[in-house]
C-alpha cells in the first residue's frame, strides 16, 4: 500500500532547516500524527513499477556521501531526529508507523526495528499505535517476522498480487505461488494479529477465473485485511513498453469493473467489509489506520528519499535520490526538495476527493451548489446511497465505487 511516485511536484523551496510556517501546528493536538518510513531498495524492478526505488545496494551523493543499504537505517534516523526539531514541543505521540518501499524487508529486521525505535525515542508511540511494514514474501521467514514482532511491529502487509504463475510473470514478480499464503501463517505464528495481502487485478492475460482463484487463495490464507488494486500501466515502465510493442494486450475498463465486482462479492461472502474503495477488512480493528490518516487529511511525516509529508495544510516532499538524501542529512540540512501551503479551497477539494472513497463518505456541507446538484444527479443514477444522503452525507453505492473517479470529479465543482 506504500510506495513513493517517481515524479515530484513543483513547489516553493524548503527552508534549509526544514522549519514549518507557524500555522502548520495550530490545532495539532486535535489531529493524529503518523510516520511513513520509505525504504527505496528492491532486489529487482517489477515491470509495472513507477515508484521511487533502486536496485543498487550502494548509491553515491554529493561529496561522496554513500547511501548504502548497510547504513540506511542510520540515515533515516537522522531525518526522524530532524522531525523532532521541526515539530518542536508538539506533544503528540505517534499513532501509526508504516514502513514501505521498495522492499523494506531487504534490510535486516534489526534495521526496521531501529527505525521504529527512533520514532519511539523522539516522539513516543500511542498505547494503541499501529505499526506496519510491507514485506516481499520471498524476503522474510518466521524468524524475521518474530524479530519484527518482538521489536514492536504489530501489522504486516504482504505483496501477493496474484496466485497464478503466468500473471506473476507478466508483473515480473519473483515470488512463487503459495508463498504469500505461507507468509500469513508464519506472521500469525509470530504473533501478528493484523495481516494484509495486496492483490492486483487486470493484468494482461489474466482471466476472470484466474482472478477468482487468486481471491480464493488470499481469503483461504486467513488475513484480516485485503487490498485489491486495478493495474495501472504507467508511462516509462517496462510493461508500458511491452504493451506498446504489442507483446501483451491492454486490459480495458470494462474488464477492470467486472474484476472489481467479483472481488467485492467474493470478499463480502468471506466476511470482509469494504471501508475504502480498494480496501476490505474483517473487523473495525483490521482497518489500516495509517492509510486512514492519509484519507482523512491528518498529519504525517514521510521520512526517506522522495517521501511526502503533510502537517496542518503544509505538504512537502524529499529529494528523490538516496545519495542526495543522505548528503543533505549529513550536511545538517533538510532533505526536503519543495513544499506547498494548501489554501482553504485546496483543502476542501482534497477532503471531498479522499473522504468520498471511504465507507463513511463525505459531508454534503463540503459541496458547493454545483457539486450539490451533481450529488443529487448521482443519487438519482444510483451512485450514492439514499439513506446516507438524507442524513447529510455522500456515500458511494457499489455502482458508485465502480465510477468513483467520475463521481468525485463532478462533486468538487
DOTOR-957180 format. One line per 10 residues: number of its first residue (from 1); their letters; for each residue x, y, z of C-alpha. Coordinates in nm, 3 decimals, padded with zeros to 5 digits. Layout:
// DOTOR-957180
NUM = A = X Y Z  ...
END
This chain:
// DOTOR-957180
1 = XXXXXXXXXX = 00.000 00.000 00.000  00.303 00.220 00.024  00.535 00.339 -00.248  00.655 00.682 -00.349  00.577 00.813 -00.700  00.884 00.866 -00.914  00.797 01.223 -01.026  00.800 01.506 -00.773  00.558 01.801 -00.800  00.662 02.164 -00.836
11 = XXXXXXXXXX = 00.653 02.385 -00.530  00.829 02.657 -00.335  01.177 02.587 -00.189  01.210 02.444 00.162  01.396 02.642 00.432  01.734 02.477 00.488  01.642 02.374 00.843  01.302 02.240 00.735  01.110 02.487 00.955  00.733 02.497 00.903
21 = XXXXXXXXXX = 00.507 02.805 00.900  00.355 02.873 01.242  00.008 02.792 01.105  00.104 02.428 01.046  00.090 02.334 01.414  -00.225 02.529 01.503  -00.478 02.281 01.640  -00.231 01.994 01.604  -00.349 01.835 01.927  -00.683 01.758 01.757
31 = XXXXXXXXXX = -00.517 01.560 01.476  -00.340 01.222 01.487  00.027 01.208 01.385  00.172 00.926 01.177  00.511 00.840 01.027  00.578 00.689 00.686  00.931 00.544 00.657  01.039 00.484 00.297  01.294 00.214 00.213  01.392 00.272 -00.152
41 = XXXXXXXXXX = 01.570 -00.057 -00.227  01.441 -00.350 -00.433  01.602 -00.676 -00.541  01.463 -00.630 -00.894  01.242 -00.367 -01.055  00.897 -00.503 -01.142  00.779 -00.425 -01.494  00.476 -00.225 -01.378  00.654 -00.025 -01.104  00.671 00.355 -01.120
51 = XXXXXXXXXX = 00.780 00.406 -00.757  01.097 00.577 -00.638  01.302 00.259 -00.592  01.658 00.147 -00.665  01.806 -00.195 -00.718  02.167 -00.095 -00.644  02.299 -00.164 -00.296  02.523 00.146 -00.293  02.446 00.493 -00.433  02.666 00.800 -00.402
61 = XXXXXXXXXX = 02.551 01.151 -00.328  02.732 01.484 -00.346  03.064 01.498 -00.167  03.094 01.120 -00.198  02.834 01.057 00.075  02.735 00.693 00.046  02.370 00.587 00.062  02.415 00.216 00.109  02.165 -00.034 00.238  02.407 -00.103 00.523
71 = XXXXXXXXXX = 02.383 00.247 00.670  02.031 00.334 00.555  01.865 00.289 00.897  02.114 00.535 01.049  02.050 00.788 00.771  01.673 00.764 00.809  01.708 00.800 01.188  01.878 01.136 01.122  01.560 01.255 00.949  01.344 01.136 01.240
81 = XXXXXXXXXX = 01.562 01.347 01.470  01.519 01.640 01.231  01.142 01.589 01.252  01.163 01.625 01.630  01.343 01.959 01.591  01.099 02.087 01.328  00.789 01.987 01.526  00.939 02.140 01.840  00.740 02.080 02.157  00.449 01.914 01.973
91 = XXXXXXXXXX = 00.336 01.670 02.247  00.155 01.419 02.026  00.263 01.057 02.050  00.276 00.882 01.712  -00.046 00.696 01.629  00.075 00.500 01.324  00.406 00.400 01.168  00.414 00.248 00.819  00.737 00.120 00.663  00.701 00.098 00.285
101 = XXXXXXXXXX = 00.908 00.084 -00.027  01.065 -00.052 -00.227  01.110 -00.367 -00.029  01.167 -00.281 00.339  01.238 -00.645 00.421  01.556 -00.637 00.211  01.701 -00.467 00.519  01.771 -00.681 00.826  01.480 -00.692 01.070  01.705 -00.519 01.324
111 = XXXXXXXXXX = 01.728 -00.215 01.092  01.349 -00.181 01.069  01.326 -00.213 01.448  01.599 00.051 01.483  01.399 00.294 01.266  01.088 00.230 01.474  01.287 00.275 01.795  01.399 00.619 01.674  01.034 00.725 01.632  00.956 00.588 01.979
121 = XXXXXXXXXX = 01.255 00.763 02.139  01.193 01.101 01.975  00.812 01.116 01.988  00.674 00.824 02.186  00.416 00.582 02.048  00.049 00.590 02.143  -00.054 00.292 02.358  -00.262 00.154 02.072  -00.022 00.256 01.793  -00.048 00.065 01.467
131 = XXXXXXXXXX = 00.299 -00.030 01.337  00.309 -00.184 00.987  00.572 -00.293 00.743  00.531 -00.402 00.384  00.705 -00.729 00.306  00.803 -00.924 -00.001  00.701 -01.288 00.055  01.042 -01.413 -00.060  01.243 -01.183 00.169  01.101 -01.290 00.508
141 = XXXXXXXXXX = 01.080 -01.608 00.712  00.936 -01.698 01.051  01.249 -01.583 01.240  01.248 -01.245 01.060  00.879 -01.194 01.143  00.936 -01.291 01.506  01.213 -01.030 01.532  00.982 -00.763 01.392  00.702 -00.860 01.630  00.937 -00.852 01.930
151 = XXXXXXXXXX = 01.061 -00.509 01.816  00.714 -00.354 01.822  00.562 -00.419 01.480  00.202 -00.541 01.503  00.081 -00.537 01.142  00.237 -00.673 00.822  00.136 -00.630 00.459  00.248 -00.888 00.203  00.261 -00.820 -00.171  00.077 -01.122 -00.315
161 = XXXXXXXXXX = -00.057 -00.967 -00.640  -00.178 -01.299 -00.787  -00.192 -01.671 -00.719  -00.127 -01.753 -01.085  00.225 -01.804 -01.213  00.163 -01.662 -01.563  00.017 -01.343 -01.412  00.312 -01.302 -01.175  00.545 -01.346 -01.472  00.383 -01.057 -01.661
171 = XXXXXXXXXX = 00.422 -00.843 -01.347  00.787 -00.952 -01.308  00.714 -01.068 -00.955  00.976 -01.302 -00.816  00.780 -01.498 -00.556  00.634 -01.839 -00.617  00.258 -01.902 -00.592  00.167 -02.025 -00.245  00.447 -01.837 -00.070  00.231 -01.536 00.033
181 = XXXXXXXXXX = -00.026 -01.769 00.188  00.250 -01.942 00.384  00.370 -01.599 00.499  00.030 -01.525 00.654  00.058 -01.843 00.862  00.414 -01.752 00.965  00.304 -01.400 01.062  00.017 -01.538 01.271  00.257 -01.781 01.441  00.494 -01.490 01.512
191 = XXXXXXXXXX = 00.213 -01.308 01.695  00.079 -01.064 01.433  -00.293 -01.002 01.486  -00.328 -00.794 01.170  -00.211 -00.919 00.830  -00.285 -00.772 00.487  -00.248 -00.920 00.139  -00.211 -00.681 -00.157  -00.371 -00.801 -00.482  -00.364 -00.659 -00.836
201 = XXXXXXXXXX = -00.634 -00.725 -01.096  -00.648 -00.652 -01.467  -00.302 -00.780 -01.558  -00.277 -00.859 -01.932  -00.351 -01.228 -01.984  -00.542 -01.267 -01.656  -00.887 -01.428 -01.687  -01.190 -01.395 -01.461  -01.116 -01.747 -01.339  -00.754 -01.656 -01.263
211 = XXXXXXXXXX = -00.882 -01.367 -01.053  -01.136 -01.585 -00.872  -00.862 -01.835 -00.787  -00.639 -01.554 -00.658  -00.918 -01.423 -00.434  -00.992 -01.775 -00.307  -00.624 -01.829 -00.224  -00.600 -01.491 -00.049  -00.914 -01.546 00.158  -00.808 -01.902 00.240
221 = XXXXXXXXXX = -00.476 -01.779 00.379  -00.659 -01.612 00.670  -00.561 -01.243 00.661  -00.793 -00.988 00.823  -00.734 -00.727 00.551  -00.716 -00.744 00.172  -00.631 -00.461 -00.068  -00.718 -00.502 -00.437  -00.598 -00.251 -00.694  -00.656 -00.226 -01.068
231 = XXXXXXXXXX = -00.329 -00.247 -01.257  -00.236 00.099 -01.380  00.013 00.094 -01.665  00.244 00.390 -01.604  00.430 00.552 -01.892  00.801 00.476 -01.893  00.763 00.134 -01.730  00.874 -00.192 -01.886  00.511 -00.310 -01.902  00.404 00.003 -02.091
241 = XXXXXXXXXX = 00.677 -00.064 -02.349  00.567 -00.427 -02.388  00.205 -00.323 -02.445  00.310 -00.058 -02.697  00.509 -00.320 -02.890  00.203 -00.547 -02.895  00.370 -00.820 -02.686  00.089 -00.819 -02.427  -00.268 -00.686 -02.458  -00.401 -00.383 -02.270
251 = XXXXXXXXXX = -00.686 -00.456 -02.026  -00.991 -00.234 -02.077  -01.205 -00.055 -01.818  -01.499 -00.295 -01.854  -01.274 -00.585 -01.750  -01.150 -00.383 -01.450  -01.511 -00.319 -01.349  -01.600 -00.688 -01.379  -01.299 -00.787 -01.168  -01.391 -00.533 -00.901
261 = XXXXXXXXXX = -01.746 -00.671 -00.880  -01.606 -01.024 -00.849  -01.370 -00.908 -00.571  -01.641 -00.732 -00.373  -01.879 -01.030 -00.397  -01.617 -01.290 -00.304  -01.476 -01.083 -00.018  -01.820 -00.995 00.122  -01.916 -01.361 00.123  -01.596 -01.438 00.313
271 = XXXXXXXXXX = -01.674 -01.182 00.585  -01.469 -00.888 00.454  -01.633 -00.544 00.454  -01.522 -00.259 00.226  -01.420 00.057 00.411  -01.233 00.230 00.126  -01.283 00.171 -00.245  -00.981 -00.064 -00.274  -00.967 -00.199 00.082  -01.161 -00.460 00.278
281 = XXXXXXXXXX = -01.126 -00.576 00.641  -01.298 -00.840 00.853  -01.324 -00.611 01.159  -01.302 -00.242 01.250  -00.970 -00.315 01.422  -00.841 -00.469 01.099  -00.871 -00.144 00.903  -00.539 00.021 00.810  -00.530 00.324 01.039  -00.223 00.465 00.869
291 = XXXXXXXXXX = -00.392 00.489 00.530  -00.695 00.639 00.703  -00.468 00.923 00.822  -00.400 01.000 00.455  -00.764 00.974 00.354  -00.880 01.196 00.641  -00.616 01.467 00.593  -00.442 01.411 00.928  -00.071 01.483 00.990  00.210 01.253 00.883
301 = XXXXXXXXXX = 00.584 01.285 00.838  00.726 01.092 00.544  01.094 01.009 00.600  01.317 00.878 00.321  01.406 00.968 -00.040  01.106 01.103 -00.232  00.875 01.066 00.070  00.586 01.311 00.105  00.469 01.471 00.430  00.168 01.674 00.543
311 = XXXXXXXXXX = 00.130 01.876 00.862  -00.151 02.126 00.914  -00.209 02.214 00.550  00.161 02.222 00.456  00.274 01.947 00.219  00.638 01.883 00.131  00.845 01.618 -00.041  01.203 01.497 -00.017  01.469 01.477 -00.284  01.432 01.153 -00.478
321 = XXXXXXXXXX = 01.781 01.009 -00.500  01.911 00.821 -00.192  02.257 00.970 -00.243  02.126 01.329 -00.247  01.904 01.246 00.050  02.196 01.110 00.255  02.416 01.406 00.157  02.157 01.662 00.275  02.120 01.499 00.616  02.497 01.451 00.652
331 = XXXXXXXXXX = 02.533 01.827 00.593  02.273 01.909 00.859  02.016 02.023 00.602  01.658 01.917 00.539  01.625 01.664 00.255  01.306 01.848 00.152  01.301 01.937 -00.218  00.994 02.163 -00.214  00.665 02.235 -00.043  00.325 02.392 -00.085
341 = XXXXXXXXXX = 00.093 02.559 00.164  -00.260 02.448 00.082  -00.527 02.718 00.061  -00.866 02.659 00.224  -01.018 02.573 -00.117  -00.743 02.318 -00.188  -00.813 02.152 00.146  -01.189 02.144 00.079  -01.136 01.978 -00.259  -00.892 01.727 -00.113
351 = XXXXXXXXXX = -01.137 01.632 00.161  -01.401 01.550 -00.099  -01.151 01.361 -00.319  -01.031 01.144 -00.033  -01.327 01.108 00.203  -01.572 01.010 -00.070  -01.364 00.693 -00.119  -01.439 00.589 00.241  -01.736 00.385 00.363  -01.845 00.682 00.577
361 = XXXXXXXXXX = -01.830 00.914 00.275  -01.806 01.292 00.298  -02.033 01.559 00.439  -02.267 01.721 00.187  -02.186 02.052 00.361  -01.843 02.040 00.191  -02.006 02.073 -00.151  -02.064 02.396 -00.340  -02.402 02.446 -00.517  -02.278 02.291 -00.844
371 = XXXXXXXXXX = -02.129 01.996 -00.655  -02.451 01.950 -00.458  -02.651 01.947 -00.781  -02.411 01.685 -00.917  -02.458 01.483 -00.597  -02.836 01.490 -00.645  -02.790 01.364 -01.003  -02.556 01.091 -00.876  -02.820 00.994 -00.621  -03.080 00.963 -00.896
381 = XXXXXXXXXX = -02.843 00.747 -01.101  -02.790 00.508 -00.810  -02.430 00.615 -00.746  -02.489 00.746 -00.390  -02.676 00.582 -00.102  -03.021 00.731 -00.033  -03.021 00.682 00.344  -02.681 00.845 00.391  -02.779 01.132 00.160  -03.083 01.201 00.374
391 = XXXXXXXXXX = -02.852 01.214 00.676  -02.626 01.472 00.511  -02.351 01.251 00.370  -02.242 01.142 00.022  -02.166 00.769 00.038  -02.089 00.563 -00.272  -02.304 00.264 -00.366  -02.136 -00.039 -00.524  -02.206 00.109 -00.868  -02.072 00.441 -00.741
401 = XXXXXXXXXX = -01.748 00.276 -00.636  -01.703 00.146 -00.992  -01.731 00.505 -01.117  -01.571 00.673 -00.814  -01.326 00.892 -01.008  -01.603 01.040 -01.221  -01.836 01.095 -00.925  -01.561 01.275 -00.734  -01.479 01.499 -01.032  -01.841 01.612 -01.051
411 = XXX = -01.875 01.675 -00.678  -01.571 01.903 -00.644  -01.721 02.163 -00.883
END
